[in-house]
Amino acid sequence: MYPDPNSRSQQMYDRAVASLPGGNTRTTVFMKPYPIYAARGEGCRVYDLDGNAFIDCINNFTSLIHGHAHPVLIKAATDQLALGSAFGLPTQSEVELAELLVSRLPAVEQMRFTNSGTEAVMMALKAARAFTGRPKIAKCEGAYHGSYDYAEVSLDPTPEQWGRNAPVSVAYAKGTPDNVLADVVTIPFNDPEAAVSLIREHGRELACVLVDPMPNRAGLAPADAAYVQALREVTREVGALLVFDEVITFRLGYSGAQGIWGIDPDLTTLGKIMGGGFPVGAVGGAKDVMALFDPRPGKPALPHGGTFSANPVTMRAGIAAMQLLDHAAFARLEAMGEAVRGGINGAFRRHGVPGGTVGLGSLLKIHFTERAVRDYRSAYLTPQETQRQTIFARGLLNRGVLAAGYGLMALSTPMTDGDINAIVEAADGALAEVAASL
């Protein structure tokens, strides 16, 4: 049972605090009183240092769509490792993965590889500024786009910082310069009228509007079709680019979220599933925008290097991962997601606990509120809801299911019907614990 002060994870954490600040490298994996340390993964299960097995519904925060140690991905990576892991030269593998991605995303004509989703978003914003000659960006309140200063503005404003009439730009990290805040326009999610008004107000200075059509940190509520269509129309009206952050939502379907919503963004950022379990990111778009990176005329308008960008191990694993994700695979992931969401929603009703799930495809998020979750503010956790999330996450953990502490769950292709049933049963038991605390 977690927590166990005699566990090997507790011992490893005690050791870690001496050489890592807070014993931690990624804030997102921190847990109190100590994090569980992974020893290995196989299929849809992860095993900790004590040998405990968990059905993995975090999947490295949505990146492992094929679970752990998939034999096809292992072969692709190890075959390349035997030939070399990185070169100061381009390789055929980057051409092949770029071709594959371009074929799936109608709005993308050319790709540029990076090492993370954060870097992909950073390069997309820089490209928008270079293309338009304008300084400002607009982004949605509460939406996470990585650790770039501009992209993380207004990531977690408190109710006291929300502003009376419109969202305000608030620093996420201490030390964020004031001029960064001045160059970010924060817009509400799923409110087309208010968002369009703000975009028009700042239109002459806006380089782009950055949007995740199903932002995890803002509640994982899908964008209304009318909202993304309004953003597409108003960006064209004011001459700004529309940037779709599909680092997470690319796992929703064969052509990502833009295929589901029927939107043609000017730039698209990718990451996570397209790397086959290895660090990866990409930015893609129309040829006229991507020409900013072209070095053939001399120094490009937007120079971009990166020692490990497009490294062949990632590229080969990414090609294999994407080839496994055919239309049938996405249909099965969709069916599993519907089964889990439906099963957990039923458990909420049986136990009389306020709340339920949101999400699409293989993604879902638990909310302990009767409010309709549509944006960051409606998803904002009260202290009572935070307590229920903690009870629920620990209840899942002690029933052999690993989920994010804030309710996010991501499914993977190795999961069987038995695994799906086990996830729902664990959620049922965890919700019984929540009900007992009401």
C-alpha positions as CSV (number, residue, x, y, z in Angstrom):
1,M,0.0,0.0,0.0
2,Y,1.1,3.5,-0.7
3,P,2.7,5.2,1.2
4,D,5.1,2.7,2.7
5,P,8.0,4.3,4.6
6,N,10.0,1.1,4.1
7,S,9.6,0.9,0.4
8,R,12.5,1.1,-2.0
9,S,10.9,4.1,-3.7
10,Q,11.0,5.9,-0.3
11,Q,14.6,4.9,0.1
12,M,15.5,6.1,-3.4
13,Y,13.8,9.4,-2.8
14,D,15.7,9.9,0.4
15,R,18.9,9.3,-1.6
16,A,17.7,11.6,-4.5
17,V,17.2,14.7,-2.4
18,A,20.9,15.0,-1.9
19,S,21.8,15.4,-5.6
20,L,18.5,16.7,-7.1
21,P,16.6,19.8,-5.9
22,G,13.6,18.3,-4.0
23,G,14.8,14.9,-5.3
24,N,13.3,15.8,-8.6
25,T,14.1,16.6,-12.3
26,R,10.5,16.8,-13.6
27,T,8.0,18.8,-11.5
28,T,5.2,16.8,-13.1
29,V,6.3,13.5,-11.6
30,F,6.6,14.7,-8.0
31,M,4.3,13.1,-5.4
32,K,3.9,13.6,-1.7
33,P,5.2,12.0,0.5
34,Y,7.5,10.5,-2.1
35,P,7.3,9.5,-5.8
36,I,7.1,5.9,-7.0
37,Y,10.2,5.0,-8.9
38,A,9.8,3.0,-12.1
39,A,12.1,0.0,-12.6
40,R,10.7,-1.3,-16.0
41,G,7.7,-1.3,-18.2
42,E,6.1,-3.9,-20.4
43,G,3.1,-3.5,-22.5
44,C,0.5,-1.4,-20.6
45,R,2.1,-2.1,-17.2
46,V,4.9,-0.4,-15.3
47,Y,6.8,-2.0,-12.4
48,D,8.3,-0.1,-9.5
49,L,11.4,-0.8,-7.5
50,D,9.5,-3.0,-5.1
51,G,8.1,-5.1,-7.9
52,N,4.6,-3.8,-7.8
53,A,2.8,-3.8,-11.1
54,F,0.4,-1.0,-12.3
55,I,-1.7,-0.6,-15.4
56,D,-0.1,2.6,-16.7
57,C,-2.7,5.3,-17.5
58,I,-0.1,8.1,-17.5
59,N,2.0,6.6,-20.3
60,N,4.6,9.3,-19.7
61,F,2.0,12.0,-19.9
62,T,0.3,10.8,-23.1
63,S,3.5,10.1,-25.1
64,L,3.6,6.3,-25.0
65,I,0.6,5.4,-27.1
66,H,2.0,1.9,-27.7
67,G,2.9,1.4,-24.0
68,H,6.2,0.2,-22.9
69,A,8.9,-1.9,-24.7
70,H,6.8,-2.5,-27.8
71,P,8.8,-5.1,-29.8
72,V,8.4,-3.3,-33.1
73,L,9.7,-0.1,-31.6
74,I,12.6,-1.8,-29.8
75,K,13.7,-3.4,-33.1
76,A,13.5,-0.1,-34.9
77,A,15.6,1.7,-32.3
78,T,18.2,-1.1,-31.7
79,D,18.7,-1.6,-35.5
80,Q,19.5,2.0,-35.8
81,L,21.7,2.0,-32.6
82,A,23.8,-0.6,-34.3
83,L,24.4,1.8,-37.1
84,G,24.9,4.9,-35.0
85,S,22.8,7.1,-32.7
86,A,23.5,10.6,-34.0
87,F,25.5,12.2,-36.8
88,G,26.6,15.7,-37.8
89,L,24.8,14.9,-41.1
90,P,21.2,14.5,-42.1
91,T,19.8,11.0,-42.6
92,Q,17.2,9.3,-44.7
93,S,15.1,8.6,-41.6
94,E,14.2,12.2,-41.1
95,V,13.0,12.5,-44.7
96,E,10.8,9.4,-44.3
97,L,9.2,10.6,-41.0
98,A,8.6,14.0,-42.5
99,E,6.9,12.5,-45.5
100,L,4.8,10.3,-43.3
101,L,3.6,13.2,-41.2
102,V,3.0,15.5,-44.1
103,S,0.8,12.8,-45.7
104,R,-1.4,12.7,-42.6
105,L,-1.8,16.4,-42.0
106,P,-3.4,18.3,-44.9
107,A,-2.4,21.7,-43.5
108,V,1.3,20.7,-43.3
109,E,3.5,20.8,-46.4
110,Q,6.9,20.8,-44.7
111,M,8.2,19.7,-41.2
112,R,11.1,20.8,-39.0
113,F,12.2,18.4,-36.2
114,T,13.0,19.5,-32.6
115,N,13.8,17.7,-29.4
116,S,10.7,18.4,-27.5
117,G,7.2,19.8,-27.7
118,T,8.4,22.9,-25.8
119,E,11.0,23.6,-28.4
120,A,8.5,23.0,-31.2
121,V,6.1,25.6,-29.7
122,M,9.1,28.0,-29.2
123,M,10.1,27.7,-32.9
124,A,6.5,28.1,-34.0
125,L,6.1,31.3,-32.1
126,K,9.4,32.6,-33.4
127,A,8.4,31.7,-36.9
128,A,5.1,33.5,-36.5
129,R,7.0,36.7,-35.4
130,A,9.5,36.4,-38.3
131,F,6.7,35.8,-40.9
132,T,4.4,38.6,-39.8
133,G,7.0,41.1,-38.4
134,R,4.8,41.5,-35.3
135,P,5.8,41.1,-31.7
136,K,2.7,39.7,-29.8
137,I,1.1,36.3,-29.4
138,A,-2.3,35.4,-28.1
139,K,-2.9,32.2,-26.1
140,C,-5.7,30.7,-24.0
141,E,-5.9,31.1,-20.3
142,G,-4.8,28.1,-18.4
143,A,-3.4,26.2,-21.5
144,Y,0.0,24.6,-21.2
145,H,2.4,24.8,-24.2
146,G,5.7,23.9,-22.6
147,S,8.4,25.9,-20.7
148,Y,9.0,28.8,-23.0
149,D,8.5,32.1,-21.3
150,Y,5.8,33.4,-23.7
151,A,4.0,30.1,-23.9
152,E,3.6,29.6,-20.2
153,V,2.1,33.1,-19.4
154,S,-1.3,32.8,-17.6
155,L,-0.8,29.0,-17.1
156,D,-2.2,28.9,-13.6
157,P,-3.7,32.2,-12.5
158,T,-5.7,32.2,-9.3
159,P,-9.2,33.5,-9.1
160,E,-7.8,36.7,-7.6
161,Q,-5.8,37.2,-10.8
162,W,-8.6,36.5,-13.3
163,G,-9.5,40.1,-14.0
164,R,-13.0,41.5,-14.0
165,N,-13.8,41.9,-17.7
166,A,-11.2,39.9,-19.6
167,P,-8.2,37.5,-18.8
168,V,-5.0,39.2,-17.9
169,S,-1.5,38.1,-18.6
170,V,0.1,36.7,-15.4
171,A,3.6,35.2,-14.9
172,Y,3.8,31.5,-14.2
173,A,7.5,31.3,-13.2
174,K,9.2,33.7,-10.9
175,G,11.5,36.1,-12.8
176,T,9.4,36.3,-15.9
177,P,10.2,39.8,-17.4
178,D,7.5,42.3,-17.6
179,N,8.1,42.8,-21.4
180,V,7.2,39.1,-21.9
181,L,3.8,39.7,-20.2
182,A,3.3,42.8,-22.3
183,D,3.7,40.7,-25.5
184,V,1.2,38.0,-24.6
185,V,-2.6,38.6,-25.0
186,T,-4.5,36.1,-22.9
187,I,-7.8,35.0,-24.4
188,P,-10.6,32.8,-22.9
189,F,-11.1,29.3,-24.1
190,N,-14.4,28.3,-25.6
191,D,-15.8,31.8,-25.6
192,P,-15.6,32.9,-29.3
193,E,-17.1,36.3,-28.9
194,A,-14.7,37.4,-26.1
195,A,-11.7,35.8,-27.8
196,V,-12.5,37.4,-31.2
197,S,-12.9,40.8,-29.5
198,L,-9.5,40.6,-27.9
199,I,-7.8,39.4,-31.0
200,R,-9.3,42.3,-33.0
201,E,-8.3,44.7,-30.3
202,H,-4.6,43.7,-30.6
203,G,-4.8,42.5,-34.2
204,R,-2.2,44.9,-35.7
205,E,0.4,43.7,-33.2
206,L,-0.5,40.0,-33.2
207,A,1.9,37.5,-34.9
208,C,-0.2,34.5,-34.0
209,V,-2.9,32.9,-31.9
210,L,-1.7,29.7,-30.2
211,V,-4.4,27.2,-29.3
212,D,-4.6,23.6,-28.1
213,P,-8.0,22.3,-29.1
214,M,-8.3,20.1,-26.0
215,P,-6.0,21.7,-23.4
216,N,-5.1,19.3,-20.6
217,R,-4.2,21.9,-17.9
218,A,-7.3,23.8,-18.7
219,G,-9.5,20.9,-18.0
220,L,-9.2,18.7,-21.1
221,A,-12.5,20.0,-22.4
222,P,-12.7,19.8,-26.2
223,A,-13.0,23.1,-28.0
224,D,-16.4,23.9,-29.5
225,A,-16.3,23.7,-33.3
226,A,-17.6,27.3,-33.4
227,Y,-14.7,28.4,-31.2
228,V,-11.9,27.1,-33.4
229,Q,-13.7,28.2,-36.6
230,A,-13.9,31.7,-35.1
231,L,-10.2,31.7,-34.4
232,R,-9.5,30.6,-37.9
233,E,-11.6,33.3,-39.4
234,V,-10.4,36.2,-37.2
235,T,-6.7,35.3,-37.6
236,R,-7.1,35.6,-41.3
237,E,-9.0,38.8,-40.8
238,V,-6.2,40.5,-38.8
239,G,-3.3,38.9,-40.7
240,A,-2.1,36.7,-37.8
241,L,-1.1,33.0,-38.0
242,L,-3.2,30.3,-36.3
243,V,-0.9,27.8,-34.5
244,F,-2.4,24.5,-33.5
245,D,-0.5,22.8,-30.6
246,E,-1.0,19.1,-31.3
247,V,1.7,17.8,-29.0
248,I,-1.0,15.9,-27.1
249,T,-4.0,16.0,-29.4
250,F,-2.2,14.3,-32.3
251,R,-3.1,11.1,-30.5
252,L,-6.8,11.7,-31.1
253,G,-7.0,10.5,-34.7
254,Y,-5.2,9.6,-37.9
255,S,-5.0,13.3,-38.9
256,G,-4.9,14.7,-35.4
257,A,-7.3,17.2,-33.9
258,Q,-7.2,19.3,-37.0
259,G,-8.6,16.4,-38.9
260,I,-11.4,16.0,-36.4
261,W,-12.2,19.7,-36.2
262,G,-11.7,20.3,-39.9
263,I,-9.4,23.3,-39.4
264,D,-6.3,24.2,-41.5
265,P,-3.9,26.0,-39.1
266,D,-0.9,27.9,-40.5
267,L,1.5,26.1,-38.2
268,T,1.2,22.8,-36.2
269,T,3.4,21.7,-33.3
270,L,3.9,18.0,-32.6
271,G,5.7,15.8,-30.1
272,K,5.1,12.9,-27.7
273,I,3.6,10.0,-29.8
274,M,5.5,10.8,-33.0
275,G,8.8,9.8,-31.3
276,G,8.1,6.2,-30.5
277,G,9.0,6.7,-26.9
278,F,12.1,8.9,-27.5
279,P,12.4,12.7,-27.0
280,V,10.9,14.5,-30.0
281,G,9.1,17.5,-31.3
282,A,8.3,19.1,-34.7
283,V,6.8,22.2,-36.2
284,G,5.2,22.1,-39.6
285,G,3.1,24.3,-41.9
286,A,2.7,25.8,-45.3
287,K,5.8,26.1,-47.5
288,D,5.7,29.9,-47.4
289,V,6.0,30.0,-43.6
290,M,8.4,27.1,-43.4
291,A,10.7,28.9,-45.9
292,L,11.8,31.0,-43.0
293,F,14.1,28.0,-42.0
294,D,15.5,27.5,-45.5
295,P,19.3,28.0,-45.6
296,R,19.7,27.8,-49.3
297,P,19.7,31.6,-50.0
298,G,22.2,32.1,-47.2
299,K,21.5,32.8,-43.5
300,P,17.9,31.8,-43.0
301,A,15.4,34.3,-41.5
302,L,15.0,31.8,-38.6
303,P,18.2,29.9,-38.0
304,H,17.6,26.6,-36.1
305,G,20.0,23.9,-35.2
306,G,20.0,21.4,-32.3
307,T,22.6,18.7,-31.7
308,F,20.0,15.9,-31.4
309,S,17.3,17.3,-33.6
310,A,16.1,14.6,-36.0
311,N,18.5,12.0,-34.5
312,P,18.0,8.7,-36.4
313,V,17.1,6.6,-33.3
314,T,14.1,8.8,-32.7
315,M,13.2,9.1,-36.3
316,R,13.2,5.3,-36.9
317,A,11.2,4.6,-33.7
318,G,8.8,7.4,-34.7
319,I,8.3,6.0,-38.2
320,A,7.5,2.6,-36.7
321,A,5.2,4.1,-34.1
322,M,3.2,6.0,-36.6
323,Q,2.9,3.1,-39.0
324,L,1.4,1.1,-36.2
325,L,-1.2,3.8,-35.8
326,D,-3.5,3.0,-38.7
327,H,-7.2,3.8,-38.9
328,A,-8.0,0.5,-37.2
329,A,-5.7,1.3,-34.3
330,F,-7.4,4.7,-33.8
331,A,-10.8,3.2,-33.9
332,R,-9.9,0.7,-31.2
333,L,-8.4,3.4,-29.0
334,E,-11.6,5.4,-29.5
335,A,-13.7,2.4,-28.4
336,M,-11.5,1.9,-25.3
337,G,-11.8,5.5,-24.4
338,E,-15.5,5.5,-24.6
339,A,-15.7,2.3,-22.5
340,V,-13.5,3.8,-19.7
341,R,-15.3,7.2,-19.8
342,G,-18.7,5.5,-19.7
343,G,-17.7,3.0,-17.0
344,I,-16.3,5.7,-14.7
345,N,-19.2,8.0,-15.3
346,G,-21.5,5.2,-14.2
347,A,-19.4,4.7,-11.1
348,F,-19.8,8.4,-10.2
349,R,-23.6,8.0,-10.4
350,R,-23.7,4.7,-8.4
351,H,-21.7,6.2,-5.5
352,G,-23.5,9.6,-5.6
353,V,-20.2,11.5,-6.1
354,P,-20.5,14.8,-8.0
355,G,-18.4,14.8,-11.1
356,G,-17.5,12.7,-14.2
357,T,-15.1,12.6,-17.1
358,V,-14.3,14.7,-20.1
359,G,-12.1,14.0,-23.1
360,L,-12.0,12.3,-26.5
361,G,-10.4,9.3,-28.1
362,S,-7.8,7.7,-25.8
363,L,-7.7,10.7,-23.4
364,L,-9.9,11.4,-20.4
365,K,-9.8,13.5,-17.3
366,I,-11.7,13.2,-14.0
367,H,-13.5,16.2,-12.5
368,F,-15.2,16.3,-9.1
369,T,-17.7,19.0,-9.8
370,E,-21.2,19.3,-11.1
371,R,-20.2,22.4,-13.1
372,A,-20.0,22.0,-16.9
373,V,-16.2,21.9,-17.5
374,R,-15.6,24.0,-20.6
375,D,-12.4,26.1,-19.8
376,Y,-9.8,26.8,-17.3
377,R,-12.0,28.7,-14.9
378,S,-14.8,26.0,-14.8
379,A,-12.1,23.4,-14.3
380,Y,-10.4,25.3,-11.5
381,L,-10.2,23.0,-8.5
382,T,-11.6,24.1,-5.2
383,P,-9.8,22.8,-2.0
384,Q,-12.6,20.2,-1.6
385,E,-12.1,19.0,-5.2
386,T,-8.4,18.9,-4.8
387,Q,-8.8,16.6,-1.7
388,R,-11.1,14.3,-3.7
389,Q,-8.6,14.1,-6.5
390,T,-5.9,13.1,-4.0
391,I,-8.2,10.4,-2.5
392,F,-9.1,9.1,-5.9
393,A,-5.6,9.0,-7.3
394,R,-4.3,7.1,-4.3
395,G,-7.3,4.8,-4.4
396,L,-6.4,3.9,-8.0
397,L,-2.8,3.4,-7.2
398,N,-3.5,1.0,-4.4
399,R,-5.7,-0.9,-6.8
400,G,-3.0,-1.3,-9.4
401,V,-3.8,1.6,-11.7
402,L,-1.4,4.6,-12.3
403,A,-3.0,7.9,-13.2
404,A,-2.0,11.5,-13.0
405,G,-2.7,13.0,-9.6
406,Y,-4.9,15.7,-11.2
407,G,-7.2,13.2,-13.0
408,L,-5.6,12.7,-16.4
409,M,-5.6,9.3,-18.0
410,A,-4.2,8.2,-21.3
411,L,-4.8,4.8,-22.8
412,S,-2.5,2.7,-25.0
413,T,-2.7,0.1,-27.8
414,P,-1.5,-2.9,-25.7
415,M,-4.5,-2.6,-23.4
416,T,-6.9,-5.5,-23.6
417,D,-10.6,-5.7,-22.7
418,G,-9.6,-7.1,-19.4
419,D,-7.3,-4.2,-18.7
420,I,-10.1,-1.8,-19.5
421,N,-12.4,-3.6,-17.1
422,A,-9.7,-3.5,-14.4
423,I,-9.3,0.3,-14.8
424,V,-13.1,0.8,-14.5
425,E,-13.2,-1.5,-11.4
426,A,-10.3,0.3,-9.8
427,A,-12.0,3.6,-10.4
428,D,-15.2,2.3,-8.9
429,G,-13.3,1.3,-5.7
430,A,-11.5,4.6,-5.6
431,L,-14.8,6.5,-6.0
432,A,-16.2,4.5,-3.1
433,E,-13.4,5.9,-1.0
434,V,-14.3,9.4,-2.2
435,A,-17.9,8.8,-1.4
436,A,-17.0,7.7,2.1
437,S,-15.2,11.1,2.6
438,L,-18.2,13.2,1.6
